[in-house]
Amino acid sequence: MAFLPQIKIPATYMRGGTSKGVFFRLQDLPEAARQPGVARDKLLMRVIGSPDPYGKQIDGLGGATSSTSKTVILSKSSKPDHDIDYLFGQVAIDKSLVDWSGNCGNLSAAVGPFAIANGLLSPERIPRDGLCTVRVWQANISKTIIAHVPITNGQVQETGDFELDGVTFPAAEVQLEFLDPADEGDDGGAMFPTGNLVDDLEVPNVGTFKATLINAGIPTIFLNAQDIGYTGTELQSAINSDPQALKRFETIRAWGAVKMGLITEIAEAATRQHTPKVAFVAPPCDYTASNGKRVAVSDVDLLVRALSMGQLHHAMMGTAAVAIGTAAAVPGTLVNLAAGGGMRNAVRFGHPSGTLRVGAEVREESGQWKVTKALMSRSARVLMEGFVRIPGDRF
């Protein structure tokens, strides 16, 4: 029996924030994968090593976690006043699925550096030294992200002293602005899709919980930690080693998705694993982070733990951080109340790996809350570049 040889595709493996992913230029993909569809999904799954019933992604570049099972496709922007079109694909580990329903805020930090280094930005836009401002069109959610990328001697500066909890080594700081990050829909009022800052979320055979449902950065369901039997100081093992807890969170996520109008039937949640996210919040208290670092009550405004692709995240998703910052800025949400209430334009929260600060600018118009901008800093670094190889008959 004859087998087709492997093909090789130009690619870069990058860390962005607390995530890692495989980056492609659209023009470098095989022609069949340059447009959305089955061929593209099959190619990306084979690159990452999915679906893998062993859950390890041994035969691909994935790292067997939601933070490392990611792909990015970039091209020069087709949108006015933008430099780059950025498309993000979250690859399921053990299922045949690429979820295109949301953004990755962490990998957003790597988009600008990749674009500059790979000829997707006009040379005259790149200073010899200083910050290069890259206007990114996030194609999954139709939103604008502005990345401020440090440049030294005309090249992306990757090394530096910026420290990010959840990442072992320091690197150069990349400042991100998420413009108008709320999904306001056709009626202009869907940042809180139910129209309420706090809802009673009924989950059959599980319970009824107070919840803040928000579309900002990424659709997110916020719960009170105490209401679901937690303290907000939990690390990954406390949740991910408990199959019943994960099953309960997935049930909550599915019913929350219905209440937010993201799906119409519970069964649809299985094909939409990337969104919405589920997170739980608590007032600040002392705890020990996953690296042994002590986080004091005075270090944070509140505690947040979030799940991604069915597992507790080891730190915090960038898009969920946008949701946290936005919800914290709106008086009366569960996030805001956990942080002590009142008006605020920035919040520092504790997550399993340490702390993170995120800012948000919000205003109330005609009884509805609007968010104009969310801000945070991340770092990014090229880990490997060259070609990725996959069997030629796999897409």
N, C-alpha and C positions, 0 to 999 in steps of 0.2 A: 504494500500500500504506500502510495506517495504522499508526502506531507509537504506543505508549503514552507519555505524558510521563514525565519523571523524577519520582520521589518524593523527599521530603526527610525525614530522620530525625535527631532531636536526637542529637548526639554530641560528644565531647571528645577531642582529640588530645593525648596526654600522654607525657612522658618519665618513666620510672621506672627508676632505676639507669642501666644502660648500654643500655636498650632503649626503644623507642617503640611505642605502640599506640593503637588507636581504642577508646574506652570508651563503652559504652552502659548506660543503665538498662534493665532487662528490660521495664519498663512502656512504654518509648518505642518498642520495636520493633514493626513491623507484626505483627498478630495471628498470622499464619502462622509467624512466626519466633520466637514466644515460647516455643516448646518445641523440644527437640532434633529434628533431622531434616534432610531435603534442603533445605527452604525456608530454614532458618537458615543452613546451610552455603553455599548459593548466594548469599544476601544478603551474608554476610561476605566471601566471595571477591570479589564484585563491588566492595565497598567498598575492599578492599585492592588490587584490580587483578589478580587471578589467576583462572585459570591464564594465564600469559603466556609463550608460546614464545620471546619475545625475552629473557626473564629480567630485565626492567627495571621492570615494574609502572607503566608510564607513565600508564595510564588508571585510576589508583587512588591510594590514600594509602600504599601500601606503599613501602618504600625499597629493595627488591631485595636485602635481606639477611635472614637469620633473625632478627636483632635488631630489625627494623623491619617485619616481616610478621606482626603480632600483633593480636589482638582480645580485648576483655574485656567481659563482661556481668555487671552487678551488680544486686542486689535486696536488699531487707530480708530478714534471715535467717529461715528457717523452723526453725532449730535452736535449742534452748534455750541460753541463756547466750552467744549470738553476736549480733552486730549486722548483719553483712553476709554474703550468699552471693556468692562470687566464682568465676566460671567463665571459664577461659582457653582461647582457640582459637588454635593456631599454624597460620597459613595457609601452605601450600606456595606457592612462587613460580611454578614452571613446570608444576605438576600440579594437577588438580582434587581438592584434598584440604584439609580442615581437621582437624588432629590434636588430639584432645581428651584424649590419654592422660597428660598431665602438667601441671605448674604452670609459671609463669614467675616465678622468684624476684625478678627485677629489677622487673617491673611490680607485684609485690606491694607495693612501696613507694608506688605511686600509688593503690592501692585505698582506703586510709583517707582520704587527702586528697580524692579524688573523692567518696566517700560523704558526707563532711562538707559539702562544697561544694554537693552536689546533693540535699540533703534526705533522705538515706537513714538518717541518724542522728537520734535524738530530740534536740531543742534542749537539753534539760536535761542531756544527756550531754556537752555541749561547754562547756568552761570559757571564761571571758573571756580569760585568759592562762594559759600553761603547756602541759602536754602532754595531749592527748586520746587515751585508750587505746581503740582500736578492735579488737574481737574479730571476726576474719574466719574464716568457714568456707570453706575451699578445696574447692570441690565436685568438681574433677577427681580429687583424690586423697583426699578425705574426711579432711582434716587441719585443725588450727587454727593460724592465724597471728595474732599480736598485734602491732599496729602502734602505735607511740607517735608521734603527729603533733603538731608544734609549732603552737600557736595564739596569735595576737596580736590583741587587740581583737575576740575572738569569731570571727575568720576564720583559715583555714589560712595559716600563714606559709610562703611558698615560697622567699624569698630568705634568704641566710645565707652563712657562710664555710666550710661543710663541703665539702671537696674529695674527689672520687672519681676515681681514675685510670680513664681511658676516657671521661670527661665533661669537656668543655673548661672550663666555667664552674662556680664554686662555687654552692651553694644551701643550703637548710635541711636539717638532718639528720633523717632518719626512721629510728628504731630498730625493728628487726624481731626478733621471737622466733618461731621455727618450733617448735611444741610437738610432741613425739613424732613427729619427721619420718620415722622409718623405717616402711616398709611391712611390717608384721609378719605379715600374712596370717592365715589361719585357725589355723595351728599356733603362732603367737606367736614364731616364730624365723626370719623371712625377711629380717632386715636383711642378712644374708649368705645369699642364697637357696640356695647349695650347701652351707652349713654350714661352709665353709672361709674363712679370712682370705685365703689365696692359693690359686689354682687353676692348673692347666695348661690353658690354653684352646687347643684344637686347631682350627685354621682350615684346612680342606682347600685345597691348592694355594697356601697362603700361609706357614704355619708353625705352630709351637706356642709359646705365649708365657705367661710368668707373668702372672697377672691377679688383681686384687682386684675382685670383683663385689659391689656394694653397692646396697641400696635405702634411700636416706636423702636426702630432698630431692627427688631424681629418680634413677631407676635409672641407674647409671653403671658403666662398664667402665674400670678403671684399669690401664694398662700401664707398664712401665719404658721411658723414652725410648730408652735405649741399646739395648734389645732390638729395637727397630723402626728403628734407624738414625738417631735424632735425639739432640739434646743437651738439649732442653727450653728452649732460648733462641730458638726459631724465632718469626718473625712471620708474619702472615697470608700474605704473598706466597710464602713458602717452601713452604707446603702447598697453598694454594688455586690456585696456578699449575701444579700438577703433577697432571694427570688420573689418572695411574696411582696416585699416592699416595692420592688421594681414593677411588678405586675400592677400593684395599686396605683403607682404613679402613672403608668401608661393608661390605665383606665381613667384617671383624673384628666390626663392630657387629652384623651379622645373626647370626653364629654365637654371639656373646656373648649376644644376646637369647634364643636357643634354650637356651643353658646356664643362663640365669637363670630360665627358665620363663615368659618374657613372651610368647613365641610358640611354636608347635609346628612350623612349617615355615618354611624360609628365605624363601620367597616372601612370607610375611606381613610381612616387614620393610619392604617397599615401601609398605605402608599404615600403618605405624607409624614415621614418620620422626622424631618429636619425642623418642621414648624407645626404647631407652636412649641415653645419651650415651657417647662414647668420649673418654678423656683420657689423657695420658701425663705422667709425673712424672720429676723428676731432682733430685739434690741441688743446693743453691744454688751459683750462680756469677755473675760479673759479666755483664751484657748491656745493650744499649741498647734501650729501649722504642720503640714505634712513633712516639711524638711527639719522639724524640730524647733523652729523659730517660735518664740513666745510672742503672741499678739495680745497686747494689753487693752483693756476696755477703753482707755484714753486714746488709743490709736485709730479707732474707727467710730463711725456714726451709727452703723448697724451691721448685722451679719446677713449674708446671702449665700445660699447654696442652690445650684441650678443643675438640671439634668439635660443632657444632649444625646440624642440617638439612643435613648433608653438607659443611659448610665449617668451617675453623678459625675460632673466635670471635675477635673483635677484642679482647676483654677476658676476662670470665668470666661465665657464666650464674649467676644468683643461686642457683638450685636446685643447680647443680653445686658452687657454693661450700659449700653445706650438706653435700653429699656429701664434699667435700674435708675440711672441718672435722671431720666425724664419723669418717671413715676415719683421719685424722691422730691422733685421740684414742684409737684402738684399737691397742695395741702389736702389731706383727707384720704389719700391712697394708703394701702397697707404698707407700702415701702416708706412713704413719708411718715406715717405714724410710728413705724419701727425706729426711724431715725430721730424721733422726738417731735415731729410735727412742725408746722410753721413754714414760712417761705425760705427757700434755699436755692442757690444756683450751682452748687457743687456738693458732692458727697463722697466720703471715703468709706468703703465697705470692706468687711472681712470675708475672705473666701477660703477654701481649703488650703491653698498654697501661700496665703498671706493677705495683703491688702491691695486695693486699687482705688484711685481717685478718678471720678468722671464728673464732668460738668454738663449742664443743660440750661438753655435759655427758653423759658416758656412764658406765655401770656394768656389771659382769658379774654375772649372776644364773644360777645353776645351769648354768654353763658356756656361757651365751649372752650376747652383748653387747646392751645396750639403750641407746638414746639418748633422753634426756628432753627436750632442748632444744638448738637451735642458734641462735646470735645473730650478727647483722651489722647494719651501718648502710648505708643507701642515701640517696638524695635523689630528689625528684620535683617535677615542674613542669608546669603547664598550658601547652601550646604554642598551642592554638587551640580555641575552642569555638563551637558554633552548630549547624549542620546539615550532614550529609553527604548528597549526592545520588547516586542510582543510577537507571538506567532501570527503569521500572515493570514490565517484562516479564522481569526477570532472576532472579526467585526464585519 
